[in-house]
Amino acid sequence: MNVTSADPKAPPNEFGDLLRYWRDVRGVSQLDLSLDAGVSQRQISFIESGRSVPGRHTVLTLAQTLDVPLRDRNALLLAAGYAPVYSEAPWNAQEMHSVVCALERVMRQHEPFPAIVMDRNWNVLMTNDAAPRFFNCFIDMDSREGRRNMLHLIFDPHGMRPFVADWDNVSRSLLQRVYRESVGHVLDGGTRGLLDELLAYPGVPRDWNTYHAPSAAPAMPVIPLGFISEGVVLRYFSMVTSVGTPQNVAAQELRLECMFPADEVTEARHQQLLEAHSKER
């Protein structure tokens, strides 16, 4: 387990401050937290004011009740003077072997459509064969430098951006997804940094956070992501899968995104596109 040592210079009431922060994030009063967690309101008040030091069990109970992400539960434990209990080993560590194998199996079964495993900040960790083949039909993926990040690929004017149909609406929707799908519905520093980087690209609408998506086309329950290929718009939608009942940080933060054709035209054209590109290579 990767453990970060507690800061000896940390203020004595660091846990109380963090507990108050998470109550504010969840919009929960001391009384509500008391009723849900089975901890007296008086004790919660004393903990937040620094007059009481919570036991390890109480820390975990409060964190569970507030639905604090596992990475941040470790931080709460450290702030209270206890060792973290959730492993922060990387996604490809031996303890993640069964999960990684399951993800690989799902991605193989999803051929010939793209499937991508990402971390909490949309960095690409694994893909099936179809994902790079698909994006290589539009750009040279090998020429891209730096980390592989799905949102940077879409927003970059030198990436997939020129091929995205209905850019204004798509970009707003994707930025809202960053908020909606953040782990624990809370933006960490990495996610905030990612948003700043995406907003720095030219032509990104500034009203994305107040944007209301238009109704989808008739009989379409989702807003598709369209890519323009030889004048034809290929429309896809995504299904996102996460690990159920995770017990380590990496497992909680992984997500598998599978792209599906949104109509029969796209399904037929998708296969033709991959076959044509394979012949060209």
GUKE-720731 format. One record per atom (N, C-alpha, C): x, y negated, z negated. Coordinates in steps of 0.05 Angstrom, whole numbers, padded with zeros to 5 digits, always signed. Each point is the difference from the previous one (the first is absolute). Layout:
BEGIN
XYZ...
END
This chain:
BEGIN
+00017+00024+00000-00017-00024+00000+00018-00025+00000-00006-00019+00018+00014-00025+00000-00012-00018-00021+00016-00008-00020-00010-00016-00022+00015-00026-00001-00014-00022-00002+00012-00026-00003+00001-00007-00030+00023-00008-00009+00003-00006-00029-00016-00025-00007-00011+00000-00023-00014-00024-00010+00019-00023-00004-00009-00024+00006+00017-00024-00003+00001-00007-00029+00024+00000-00013+00002-00007-00028-00007-00029-00006+00000-00017+00021-00007-00028-00004-00029-00005+00005-00015+00021+00006-00029-00004+00005-00014-00011-00025-00020-00016+00004-00015-00011-00023-00013+00022-00015-00003-00003-00027-00011+00021-00016-00028+00008+00007-00015-00019+00013-00028+00006+00006-00003+00005+00030+00020+00011+00013-00002+00005+00029-00024+00018+00006-00005+00021-00016-00022+00017+00006-00027-00014-00002-00003-00017-00021-00024-00015-00003-00006-00018+00024+00021-00012+00010-00003-00018+00023-00008+00017+00025+00012+00023+00003-00007+00017+00023-00028+00011-00002-00009+00007-00025-00027+00010-00004-00020-00022+00007+00005-00024-00008-00018-00023+00006-00001-00004+00030+00024+00002+00013+00001-00003+00029-00018+00020+00014+00001+00025-00008-00016+00021+00013-00030-00003-00006-00006-00010-00024-00028-00006-00006-00010-00021+00018+00016-00021+00005-00008-00022+00017-00003+00010+00029+00018+00017+00009-00001+00011+00027-00026+00015+00005-00008+00016-00020-00024+00016+00002-00025-00015-00008+00003-00024-00011-00024-00015-00008-00014+00013-00024+00016+00010-00019-00011+00015-00023+00006-00016-00025-00020-00003-00017+00003-00014-00026+00012+00019-00020+00009-00010-00022+00010+00017-00022-00022+00019-00009-00025-00010-00002-00022+00016-00009-00006+00022+00020+00000-00006+00025-00005+00021+00021+00022+00021-00001+00025-00008-00002+00022+00019-00001-00002+00017-00025-00009-00012-00022-00003+00015-00025-00021+00022+00003-00022-00007+00012-00022+00019+00003+00008+00023+00019+00014-00007+00022+00007+00020+00020+00023+00018-00009+00019-00011-00016+00023+00015-00007-00002+00013-00028-00020-00008-00015-00003+00012-00027+00021-00011-00019+00010-00024+00005+00019-00014-00017-00014-00025-00011+00002-00005-00025-00014-00022-00012+00008-00027+00012-00019-00018+00003+00006-00026+00011+00021-00015-00018-00002+00005-00026+00019-00013-00019+00029+00010+00006+00003+00026+00006+00026+00010+00006+00011-00011+00026-00018-00002+00020+00009-00012+00026+00008-00029-00004-00015-00015-00016+00007-00027-00005+00027-00002-00014+00005+00017-00020+00026+00000-00014+00023+00008+00019-00005+00019+00018+00020+00008+00019+00008-00023+00018-00020-00014+00011+00005-00022+00018+00013-00024-00013-00005-00003-00026+00012-00023-00015+00027+00007-00011+00008+00026+00002+00026+00008-00011-00001+00008-00029-00023+00001-00012-00002+00007-00028-00001+00030-00005-00003+00016+00022-00001+00029-00003+00015+00013+00023+00014+00022-00006+00015+00014+00021-00016+00026+00006-00009+00003+00025-00017+00023+00006+00017+00026+00001-00013+00022-00006+00012+00026+00003+00001+00008+00029+00016+00020+00007+00003+00009+00027-00027+00009+00012-00015+00014-00016-00026+00010+00010-00019-00024+00006+00001-00020-00017-00017-00023+00005+00008-00015+00025+00026-00002+00005+00010-00013+00024-00011+00014+00025+00002+00027+00000-00009+00015+00023-00031-00001+00003-00014-00001-00023-00029-00001+00001-00009-00027+00012+00012-00022-00008-00007-00026+00010+00007-00002+00030+00023+00011+00007+00008-00001+00029-00019+00016+00017-00008+00023-00010-00018+00017+00015-00028-00014+00003-00009-00013-00021-00026-00013+00000+00001-00023+00020+00022-00014+00002+00002-00023+00018+00009+00008+00028+00003+00026+00005+00007+00010+00026+00026-00013+00010+00020-00001-00018+00026-00011+00007+00015+00020+00017+00012-00008+00023+00016+00018+00016+00022+00013-00016+00008+00024+00008+00020+00015-00016+00026-00015-00003+00010-00013+00021+00025-00016-00002-00002-00021-00022-00023-00013-00002-00004-00020-00020-00006+00011-00028-00010+00025-00001-00003+00013-00026+00027+00005-00012+00019+00007+00016+00028+00003-00010+00010-00026-00012-00006-00022+00014+00008-00026-00010-00013-00007-00027-00025+00008-00002-00014-00005-00026+00012+00016-00022+00007+00025+00006+00013+00017-00021+00027-00011-00008+00016-00009+00019+00026-00012-00006-00004-00025-00017-00020-00017+00007-00005-00024-00015-00008+00005-00029-00012+00023-00005-00009+00008-00027+00022+00015-00015+00022+00006+00014+00023+00013-00013+00000+00030+00004-00014+00010+00020-00001+00029+00005+00012+00007+00028+00009+00024+00002+00011+00009+00026-00023+00004+00020+00005-00006+00025-00020+00005+00021-00007+00030+00002-00024+00006+00008-00008+00028+00002-00005+00009+00029-00001-00020+00019-00006+00007+00028+00025-00002+00016+00007+00021+00013+00024+00001+00016+00000-00021+00022+00022-00013+00004+00003-00019+00022+00020+00010+00021+00002+00027+00002+00017+00012+00020-00011-00007+00028+00018-00002+00020-00009-00008+00027-00019+00020+00012-00013-00009+00021-00021+00017+00013+00010+00026+00011+00026+00001+00007+00011+00024+00011+00017+00017-00020-00005-00005-00025+00014+00015-00021-00012+00029-00001+00015+00018-00012-00009+00028-00001-00027+00003-00013-00006-00016-00021-00026+00003-00013-00023-00008+00018+00005-00014+00022-00021-00007+00019-00002+00019+00023+00015+00022-00001+00002+00018+00023-00028+00010+00009-00016+00009-00018-00027+00011+00007-00017-00021+00013+00001-00025-00010-00016-00022+00011+00010-00007+00028+00026-00002+00004+00012-00006+00026-00007+00021+00020+00001+00026-00008-00007+00022+00018-00029-00002+00009-00017-00007-00019-00029-00003+00007-00004-00023+00020+00014-00022-00005-00002-00023+00019+00010+00007+00028+00022+00015+00001+00011+00008+00026-00020+00019+00014-00013+00017-00015-00020+00018+00012-00023-00015+00012-00010-00020-00015-00023-00016+00010+00009-00015+00025+00024-00012+00000+00008-00015+00023+00003+00017+00025+00010+00025-00004+00003+00018+00023-00028+00006+00012-00019+00004-00018-00027+00007+00010-00014-00024+00014+00011-00024-00005-00013-00023+00012+00010-00006+00029+00020+00014+00009+00009-00004+00028-00024+00004+00019-00002-00016+00022+00020-00018+00011-00004-00029-00008-00013-00005-00023-00005-00027-00009+00019-00008-00022+00007-00025-00002+00020-00008-00020-00009+00004-00029+00019+00009-00016-00004+00002-00029+00025-00009-00013-00003-00017-00021+00023-00014-00012-00003+00001-00031+00022+00007-00013+00001-00001-00030+00015-00025-00007-00012-00017-00018+00012-00025-00008+00001-00002-00030+00017-00018-00010+00001-00006-00028-00019-00024-00006+00001-00010-00024-00019-00021-00008+00003-00026+00015+00023-00004+00013+00005-00024+00015+00000+00004+00030-00013+00022+00009-00004+00006+00028+00026+00007+00014+00021+00007-00015+00024+00010+00012-00004+00029+00009+00008+00007+00024-00004+00026+00012+00020+00020-00012-00010+00022-00011+00016+00021-00011+00002+00024+00018-00023+00008+00011-00001+00023+00018-00021-00005+00022+00003+00013+00022-00020-00001+00021-00002+00028+00014-00021+00004+00014-00001+00024+00017+00013-00008+00027+00002+00019+00018+00013-00006+00026-00015-00020+00017-00026+00000-00004-00017-00017+00017+00004-00030-00006+00006-00007-00025+00002-00029-00007+00022-00014+00016+00025+00008-00001+00020-00014+00016-00005+00002+00030-00011+00023+00009-00006+00003+00028-00021-00020+00009-00020-00005-00017-00021-00019+00007+00012-00028+00002+00014-00009-00021+00010-00027+00000+00021-00005+00021+00015+00021+00007+00020-00002+00021-00013-00004+00027-00025+00005+00003-00015-00006+00025-00002-00030+00004+00004-00015-00021-00003-00029+00002+00027-00014-00003+00016+00008-00019+00026-00013-00005+00021+00022-00005+00025-00009+00001+00022+00019-00006+00005+00000-00030-00010+00020-00014+00002+00001-00028+00029+00002-00010+00017+00013+00016+00028+00003-00008+00015-00027-00001-00010-00020+00014+00013-00026+00000-00007-00017-00024-00020+00009-00015-00008-00016-00024+00020+00004-00023+00009-00021-00012+00019+00001-00021-00014-00003-00027+00015+00008-00021-00011-00003-00027-00019+00022-00008-00013-00004-00023-00018+00021-00011-00024+00003+00018-00011+00024+00000-00024+00005+00015-00024-00007-00017-00014-00020+00007-00024-00009-00014-00023-00003+00019-00022+00013-00006-00023+00000+00018-00011-00027+00006-00002-00017-00020-00012-00026+00004+00019-00019+00016+00026+00002-00006+00019-00015+00016-00001+00008+00029-00004+00026+00005-00002+00009+00028-00023-00013+00014-00023-00002-00014-00024-00012+00012+00002-00030+00003+00011-00014-00020+00001-00029+00000+00023-00012+00016+00021+00014+00004+00024-00010+00014-00006-00006+00029+00004-00025+00010-00004-00006+00028+00018+00017+00019+00021+00011-00011+00017+00017+00016-00006+00030-00005-00021+00005-00015-00009+00027-00005-00027+00005+00014-00020+00009-00015-00025+00007+00012-00019-00024+00003+00007-00022-00011-00018-00023+00000-00011-00007+00028+00016-00001+00022-00010-00007+00026-00021+00019+00011-00001+00024-00011-00018+00021+00010-00025+00003-00017-00003-00016-00021-00023+00002-00018-00023-00016+00011-00022+00013+00004-00024-00014+00009-00014-00015-00023-00012-00023+00006-00015-00015-00020+00018-00006-00024+00024-00012+00006+00020-00004-00020-00009-00015-00025-00015-00022+00004-00008-00016-00023-00016+00016-00020-00019+00015+00009-00017+00016-00019+00016+00023-00012+00016+00013+00017+00016+00023-00010+00020-00009-00021+00014-00022+00004+00020-00008-00019-00013-00008-00026-00023-00013+00000-00013-00007-00024-00009+00025-00015-00011+00019+00014-00009+00025-00013+00023+00015-00012+00023+00001+00014+00023+00014-00011+00011-00013-00025+00001-00027-00001+00009-00013-00024-00019+00005-00023-00026+00001+00005-00019+00006-00021+00004+00029-00010+00008+00018+00018+00005+00028-00008+00023+00002-00020+00020-00018+00003+00022+00001-00018-00010-00004-00029-00018-00019-00004-00013-00004-00026-00017+00023-00008-00017+00009+00018-00020+00020-00007+00013+00027-00007+00022+00007+00014+00012+00026-00004+00025+00000-00018+00005-00023-00013+00023+00000-00018-00004+00019-00023+00021+00012-00010-00002+00020-00021-00012-00013-00025-00021+00012-00010-00013-00012-00024-00014-00026+00006-00003-00006+00026-00013-00026+00008+00015-00024-00012+00026+00003-00003+00016-00022-00011+00024-00004+00018+00006-00025+00007+00023-00006+00017+00026+00000-00017+00019+00017+00007+00026+00000-00013+00018-00020+00016+00024-00004-00010+00018-00018+00012+00007+00007+00029+00003+00026+00006+00006+00009+00027-00023-00006+00019-00024+00003-00009-00023-00005+00017-00003-00030+00005+00005-00016-00020-00001-00029+00004+00021-00009+00020+00024+00012-00002+00021-00006+00018-00007+00008+00029-00013+00023+00003-00009+00009+00026-00020-00020+00012-00019-00008-00016-00020-00020+00010+00014-00025+00010+00019-00010-00016+00015-00025+00008+00014+00005+00027+00012+00023+00003+00014+00006+00025-00019+00001+00024-00023+00012-00004-00019+00002+00022-00011-00027+00007-00006-00016-00020-00011-00027+00005+00021-00018+00013+00025+00007-00001+00021-00017+00012+00002+00005+00030-00013+00021+00010+00000+00004+00029-00018-00021+00014+00007-00008+00024-00016-00021+00013-00028+00011+00008-00019-00017-00001-00027+00007+00010-00017+00017-00019+00008+00001-00025-00016+00015-00020-00021-00019-00012-00026+00006+00003-00021-00018-00010+00003-00005-00030-00002-00025-00008+00003-00007-00029-00025+00003-00016-00022+00005+00013-00025+00003-00016-00007+00029-00005+00020+00018+00001-00004+00028-00002-00014+00008-00027+00007-00014-00022-00011+00008-00026-00029-00008-00004-00011-00017+00018-00028-00008-00002-00016+00011+00024+00014+00016+00016-00012+00010+00025-00021+00022-00005-00022-00002+00014-00021+00021+00000+00000+00013+00027+00006+00026+00001+00002+00014+00025-00027+00001+00014+00000-00004+00026-00026+00002+00015-00010+00028+00000-00025+00003+00006-00012+00027+00002+00014+00016+00022+00004+00026-00006+00013+00016+00020-00019+00005+00024+00011+00010+00021-00016+00006+00024-00023+00019-00008-00022+00000+00016-00022+00018-00006+00010+00029-00003-00011+00014-00021+00006+00028-00006+00029+00004-00010+00014-00022-00006+00027+00002-00011+00000-00007-00030+00005+00018-00017-00001-00006-00029+00025-00013-00010+00021-00003+00017+00025-00012-00008+00009-00020+00021+00018-00018-00008+00012-00018+00020+00025+00013+00010+00001+00007+00026+00023+00015+00011+00024-00018+00004+00023+00013+00001+00025-00013+00007+00006+00006+00029+00000-00020+00017+00003+00004+00028+00028-00006+00011+00010+00017+00017+00026-00005+00014-00005+00000+00030+00012-00020+00013-00005-00004+00029+00021+00015+00016-00009+00019+00017+00018+00015+00017-00010-00001+00029+00016-00014+00017-00007-00003+00028-00028-00010+00004-00007-00020-00016-00026-00014+00003-00023+00014-00014+00006+00024-00012-00021+00015-00014+00005-00002-00030-00021-00005-00015+00003-00002-00029-00006+00027-00013+00020+00011-00013-00003+00025-00014-00007-00007-00029-00022+00011-00009-00010-00007-00027+00003+00023-00019+00011-00006-00024+00005+00020-00020-00011-00010-00027-00005+00019-00018-00005-00007-00028+00017+00019-00017+00003-00008-00025+00018+00015-00018-00016+00013-00022+00010+00023-00009-00009+00012-00025+00024+00002-00018-00002-00010-00025+00022-00001-00018-00004+00020-00023+00020+00016-00005-00001+00020-00021+00021-00005-00021-00007+00003-00025+00019-00002-00022-00001+00026-00016+00020+00003-00017+00003+00024-00016-00019-00001-00024-00016+00021-00004-00018+00001-00022+00014+00006-00026-00009-00012-00022+00011+00003-00027+00031+00000-00001+00012-00021+00010+00030-00001+00000+00010-00001-00029+00024+00012-00004+00013-00001-00026+00028-00011+00001+00008-00010+00024+00025-00015+00000-00004-00024+00019+00018-00019-00002-00004-00026+00014-00001+00004+00030+00019+00016+00011+00001+00003+00029-00026+00012+00010-00010+00020-00013-00025+00013+00009-00023-00020+00001-00001-00017-00020-00022-00020+00000+00002-00020+00022+00025-00007+00008+00004-00022+00018+00001+00009+00029+00000+00026+00006+00000+00010+00027-00028-00003+00013-00001-00006+00026-00025+00002+00014+00005+00010+00028-00018+00017+00009+00002+00011+00027-00022-00014+00017+00009-00012+00022-00019-00013+00018-00001+00015+00027-00024+00009+00007-00004+00015+00025-00017-00017+00019+00009-00003+00024-00014-00016+00021-00017+00019+00016-00025-00008+00004-00019+00015+00016-00011-00017+00023-00005+00012+00023-00012-00016+00022-00029-00007-00008-00007-00025+00006-00026-00010-00008-00022+00006+00021+00008+00009+00024-00019+00006+00021+00012+00021+00019-00017+00011+00017+00009+00021+00019+00020-00011+00020-00003-00025+00009+00019-00011+00019+00028-00001-00012+00002-00009-00025+00026-00001-00013+00011+00028-00004-00016+00019-00007+00010+00028-00004+00012+00011+00026-00013-00004+00022+00010+00010+00025+00025-00016+00009-00001-00026-00003+00022-00017+00009+00025+00004-00018-00004+00006-00025+00022+00004-00018+00018+00024+00009-00013+00022+00007+00015+00023+00009+00014-00006+00026-00013-00014+00019+00012-00008+00025+00025-00018-00004-00003-00018-00019+00022-00019-00006+00025+00015-00010-00004+00018-00018+00023+00015-00011+00012+00018+00022-00016+00013+00016+00011+00017+00021+00015-00016+00021-00010-00024+00008+00013-00016+00019+00027-00011-00010+00000-00007-00026+00025-00010-00012+00021+00022-00002-00009+00024-00006+00019+00023-00002+00013+00005+00027-00016-00002+00022+00011+00004+00027+00021-00021+00007-00006-00025-00008+00019-00022+00006+00027+00004-00014-00001+00012-00023+00025+00005-00015+00013+00024+00011
END
